[in-house]
Amino acid sequence: MGIGNDDEDVVLSDMTLIDWLGVLGSILIAGAYLAVTRGWMDAARPAFNLLNLGGAALVLLSLWHRPNAGAILIEVLWVCIAVAALVRWAMRRRAGNSP
């Protein structure tokens, strides 16, 4: 089973550790989103943004190995959004207003 590319056909058995880390990152991001939409996790709590940050970092690592401009952009945006939310949460917590 291959995943088409203009220059090559990447087969699952040919995936490297970095490729699998990218898959894990995607699972973390999608899992966090699923948990919030199902009510299992509160998006205002740091766990949601930590999962998104970790997932995006893993996907970015895999994109360093196989670059794709659109995917890199969305992952950089996920990192920025997650970091901003975590900073905001930490500032509220420090001020005594943590949810």
N, C-alpha and C positions, 0 to 999 in steps of 0.2 A: 504494500500500500504506500503510494508516494504522495507527496505534497508538491504540486507543480511549481516551478520557478522558471523564468525565462532561460536561464543558462544550465540548470541542473534539475535533477529529480531527487529530492531528499527523502530517504526511506527512514521509517521509524527506527529500524535497527542501526542506522548510521548516525543517530542523534548522539551528541556529546553530552557530557555532564552539564555544560553551560546551557545547552538546549533544554535539558530536563529541568534545570533551575528556572528557566523562563516559563515552562509549563507549570511548575509549582507556583510561581508568582501569579500567573493567570488564575489559578485555582484559588489562591488567597484573596485576590481582588473580587472574583465572582462569588466566593463563599461569604465574604463580608457583606456584599450587596444583598445576597440571598438572606443572610441572617437579619439584616435590617428590614427588608421588605416583609419577612415572615414574622417580625416582632420578637425575634430571639435575641436581638442585640439593639442597644440604643445608639444611634448615630452620633449623639452628643457626647458619648463616653470615649475615652482615648483608645479603647480596643479596636473600634471600627477604623479609625485613622491609622493606627499602628499596623493593622493588617493591610490596608491600602498602601501605606508607605513601604512596608516590606515587600509586598507583591510587586509594586511598581519598580522597586530597586532590583528585584530579581529579573523582571522582564527587561529592564534597561541593560543589565549585565548580559543577558542573552542577545540583545540587539547590538551590543558591541561586537559580538561574534558574527552576527548576520544582520547588518544594518538595514533599516527601513525607515525613511524619514517620517512618514505619517505615524508609525507606531512609536518612534522615539518621541515625537511631539506629544502624543497623548500621555505617555508615561511620565514625561517631564512635568506636564500639567498635573497629573495625579500626585506626584511627589510634592509639588508646590502647594496644592490644595491641602494635602494631608499635613504637611509641616505647618502651614498657617493655622489650621484647625487645632493642632496640638499646642502650638504656641499660645493661641487664644485660650484654650482650656487651662494651660499651666498658669497663665496670668490671672484668670478668674479664680483658680484654686488658691493661688498665692494671696489674692485679695479676700478670700473667704467666701466666694460665690460659686463654688464648684457644684455642678448638677449631681 
